[in-house]
């Protein structure tokens, strides 16, 4: 079974297991090796804004960022796929706007981040549509 390493504030403890389970199911369904690991970080809007400013393309908070692990030349492939960082307050606002439970939104964002770690893109309309369809097949995207 793949390893999910979670970093979250204690107040999110009730959500950790469900979101990690959703990631495990998605990794298994996608054929990700059992030796693979992912770091999942629950942060806040300030965390995501700082990361988005430093590593992304905007000085604004966002819901999820994915940071794929890099393989160094001459080194064997790492079982670490990368890091997924989610803003819980951003997710809570999105969940409320969509009429969905926070847990469902966090599961969607975690799997969305996983898909980015695996090389999927949503920068184009076709890429975004393909990711939404895959999220639906993986059971984390409700009919929105």
C-alpha positions as CSV (number, residue, x, y, z in Angstrom):
1,X,0.0,0.0,0.0
2,X,1.3,3.5,-0.9
3,X,2.3,5.8,2.0
4,X,0.5,9.1,2.6
5,X,2.4,11.4,4.9
6,X,0.0,14.0,6.3
7,X,0.9,17.3,7.9
8,X,-2.2,19.0,9.4
9,X,-3.2,21.0,12.3
10,X,-4.9,19.0,15.1
11,X,-8.3,20.6,14.4
12,X,-8.3,18.7,11.0
13,X,-7.6,15.3,12.5
14,X,-11.2,14.1,11.7
15,X,-10.6,14.8,8.0
16,X,-7.2,13.3,7.6
17,X,-8.1,9.6,7.5
18,X,-10.9,10.1,4.9
19,X,-8.8,12.2,2.6
20,X,-5.8,9.8,2.9
21,X,-8.2,6.9,2.1
22,X,-9.4,8.8,-1.0
23,X,-5.8,9.3,-2.1
24,X,-5.0,5.6,-1.5
25,X,-8.1,4.5,-3.6
26,X,-7.1,6.8,-6.4
27,X,-3.5,5.7,-6.4
28,X,-4.6,2.0,-6.5
29,X,-7.1,2.7,-9.3
30,X,-4.5,4.6,-11.3
31,X,-1.9,1.8,-10.9
32,X,0.5,3.8,-8.8
33,X,3.2,1.5,-7.4
34,X,2.7,0.3,-3.8
35,X,6.1,1.8,-3.0
36,X,5.1,5.3,-3.9
37,X,4.5,8.0,-1.3
38,X,2.9,11.4,-1.2
39,X,3.1,14.2,1.3
40,X,-0.3,15.8,1.9
41,X,-0.2,19.2,3.7
42,X,-3.3,21.0,5.1
43,X,-2.5,24.7,5.2
44,X,-4.4,28.0,5.1
45,X,-4.8,30.8,2.6
46,X,-1.6,32.5,3.7
47,X,0.4,29.3,3.2
48,X,-1.0,28.8,-0.3
49,X,-0.6,32.4,-1.3
50,X,3.1,32.4,-0.2
51,X,3.7,29.1,-2.2
52,X,1.8,30.4,-5.2
53,X,3.8,33.6,-5.2
54,X,7.2,31.8,-4.8
55,X,6.6,28.8,-7.1
56,X,3.4,29.5,-9.1
57,X,2.2,32.3,-11.3
58,X,0.1,34.5,-8.9
59,X,0.3,36.4,-5.7
60,X,-3.0,35.1,-4.5
61,X,-4.3,32.1,-2.4
62,X,-5.5,29.1,-4.2
63,X,-7.2,25.8,-3.3
64,X,-4.4,23.3,-4.1
65,X,-0.8,23.2,-5.3
66,X,1.1,20.1,-6.3
67,X,4.9,19.9,-6.2
68,X,6.2,16.8,-8.1
69,X,9.4,15.3,-6.8
70,X,12.3,15.8,-9.1
71,X,14.7,12.9,-10.0
72,X,18.3,13.9,-9.9
73,X,20.6,12.8,-12.7
74,X,22.5,9.7,-11.8
75,X,20.1,8.9,-8.9
76,X,17.5,6.1,-9.0
77,X,13.9,7.1,-9.2
78,X,12.4,8.1,-5.9
79,X,9.3,6.5,-4.5
80,X,8.2,10.0,-3.4
81,X,5.8,11.3,-6.0
82,X,5.7,14.8,-4.5
83,X,3.8,17.1,-2.2
84,X,0.1,18.2,-2.3
85,X,-0.7,21.4,-0.3
86,X,-4.3,22.3,0.3
87,X,-5.8,25.5,1.8
88,X,-8.5,24.2,4.2
89,X,-10.2,27.6,4.5
90,X,-10.3,28.0,0.7
91,X,-11.7,24.4,0.4
92,X,-14.3,25.2,3.0
93,X,-15.5,28.2,1.0
94,X,-15.6,26.2,-2.2
95,X,-17.5,23.4,-0.5
96,X,-20.0,25.8,0.9
97,X,-20.5,27.4,-2.5
98,X,-21.0,24.0,-4.1
99,X,-23.3,22.7,-1.3
100,X,-20.8,19.9,-0.6
101,X,-19.3,18.7,2.7
102,X,-15.8,19.9,3.4
103,X,-14.5,16.3,3.4
104,X,-15.7,15.8,-0.2
105,X,-14.0,19.0,-1.3
106,X,-10.7,18.0,0.4
107,X,-10.9,14.5,-1.2
108,X,-11.4,16.1,-4.7
109,X,-8.5,18.6,-4.1
110,X,-6.2,15.8,-2.9
111,X,-6.9,13.6,-5.9
112,X,-6.6,16.7,-8.2
113,X,-3.2,17.3,-6.8
114,X,-2.3,13.6,-7.2
115,X,-3.2,13.8,-10.9
116,X,-0.9,16.8,-11.3
117,X,1.9,14.8,-9.6
118,X,1.3,12.1,-12.2
119,X,1.7,14.6,-15.1
120,X,-1.9,15.6,-15.8
121,X,-2.5,19.2,-16.7
122,X,-5.5,21.5,-16.6
123,X,-3.9,24.6,-18.3
124,X,-5.9,23.9,-21.5
125,X,-9.7,23.3,-21.9
126,X,-9.0,19.8,-23.1
127,X,-6.7,19.0,-20.2
128,X,-9.1,20.5,-17.6
129,X,-12.0,18.4,-19.1
130,X,-9.9,15.3,-19.1
131,X,-8.9,15.8,-15.4
132,X,-12.6,16.5,-14.4
133,X,-13.7,13.3,-16.2
134,X,-10.9,11.3,-14.5
135,X,-11.8,12.8,-11.1
136,X,-15.4,11.7,-11.8
137,X,-14.3,8.1,-12.7
138,X,-12.3,8.0,-9.5
139,X,-15.4,9.0,-7.5
140,X,-14.3,12.3,-6.1
141,X,-16.0,14.8,-8.5
142,X,-19.7,15.0,-7.8
143,X,-21.9,16.3,-10.7
144,X,-21.1,20.0,-10.6
